[in-house]
Amino acid sequence: MNNKRGPLLALLIIGIVTIVAVIAFFVYQQYNKSGSSGGSVELNYIGLWDDASIYEPLIQEYQNNNPHVKIIYTKATFKNSPNLAYQGVHQVDMEERLNSGTVDIVRVHQAWVAKLLPQLAPAPNTVMTGVQARDLYYPAIADAITSSNNQVFASPQIIDGLVLLYNKDLFDKAEITDPRTATRDWDVTLQTALQLSEKNTNGTIKVAGINMGSFSNVRSSPEILLAMLTQASVPIVTINQTNGAVSATFATDGGVAAVNRFFEFSRVGAWSSRMEDDLQAFASGRLAMMIAPSWRVIDLVGMNSSLRFEALPIPVLPGANPGVPQYYASYWVDVVSKKSKNPEEAWKFLKWLGEPEQLRRIYAKQTELRIIGNPYPIKSMASEQQDAPYIGAIIEMAPGMKSWPLFDYGIWEETLRREFLQYEDRGAVTRNELEQIQSQINNLTLKR
């Protein structure tokens, strides 16, 4: 009887082992396929300005804690230009990458997010919700990265915009001891700019007061104009709630007033379209005040390391939005491609990367390599940077910043610069002329 049981028991054991092996095989297969359960996941991450050395220690730590994940960080490369056209170039390049499915995470401008929504994977609710985003970030960020159905489509590491840079030596020479008061609003700033301006014997400008009033030689003129429209409560764009289409709508009486205020600075002699490029003028000491993105500080220090200058919030529009000044936000965010094979893992990494401790480490590495780092996007971290050189002004303005979904910033930048050039000598536009520029932007945007 024992002899009969022996073969049966052996067969039973073999059967059990076979079944276990088959189950183990299928579990192993699923294990390798699923990033969330520990399989082999590769994430391609394309940044923008930052070298890989800034992110490598963080990526290595994340991979050590998540051995199923491999992250490949690449700094984007593209043809730059003296002006802001790089945004348009980078936008086209990133759209192509998102469509091709060759990228998991990519850095894009916040103004593009609304247009890119069909190509993006939203954050899982377990990672971030719209309510959480509004609690965590400044309004200009939450508005840009959150959709109408309360999903989050982008992860920020920065809040940024325009600042007023002023030459300390020229202010001292003019005996202006309180730069903040002297630039508190656009009316006062105009008078300060005239006080700081100097002319040669032939009437040409020797030292300009401020880089306002020209599109030909002011690198950030489109953004400056958008900032002035924002402060005047002009609806730069309007979103169709039915189909989500965005249309430029700035051609109003308020829009005309904002544009003509911009031209006024050149019209009265605080700046001239016949001067050299504003960045070069400021670096050489021939420009007392420059409205520019905060990151221009890096360029200026590289051009003239002995230049003594500081940053302040840009002037506000007198009488507009009392108590709550408004400023124009312009910054970059990371998005996850809808064609990513591992969108949930990509979002888990971005959530971790955007936490305070990691943001502090990114900032520390950035400031080892250059004069400034990223202004933090998280409201509760404001006190850590409120006194930081140059970017403290950004932190001060951040609560009042506003984002606009421009869709195609390259079209906006190119069209505004080209079309306003024809009105520089006159130094003013009419409502009809502004409507024509608005129509051009809308027609070009629709074609894209």
Buried (B, 14 or more C-beta within 10 A) or exposed (E): EEEEEEEEEEEEEEEEEEEEEEEEEEEEEEBBEBBEEEBEBEBBBBBBBBEEEBBEEBBEEBBEEBEBBEBEBEBBEEEEEEBBBBBBBBBEBBBEBBEEEEBBBBBBBBBBBBBBBEBBBBBBEEBBBBEBBBEBBBBBBBBBBBBEEBBBBBBBBBBBBBBBBBBBEBBEEBEBEEBEEBBBBBEBBBEBBBBBBBEEEEEEBEBBBBBBBBBEBBBBBBBBBBBBBBBBBBBBBEBEEEEBEBBBBBBBEBBBBBBBBBBBBBBBBBBBBEBEBBBBBBBEBBBBBBBBBBBBBBBBBEBBEEBEBBBBBBBBBEEBBEEEBBBBBBBBBBBBBBBBBBBBBBBBBBBBBBEEEBBBBBBEBBBEEBBBBBBBBBBEBBEBBBEBEBBBBBBBBBBBBBBBBBBBBBBBBBBBBEBBBEBBEEBEBEEEBBBEBBEBBBEBBEEE
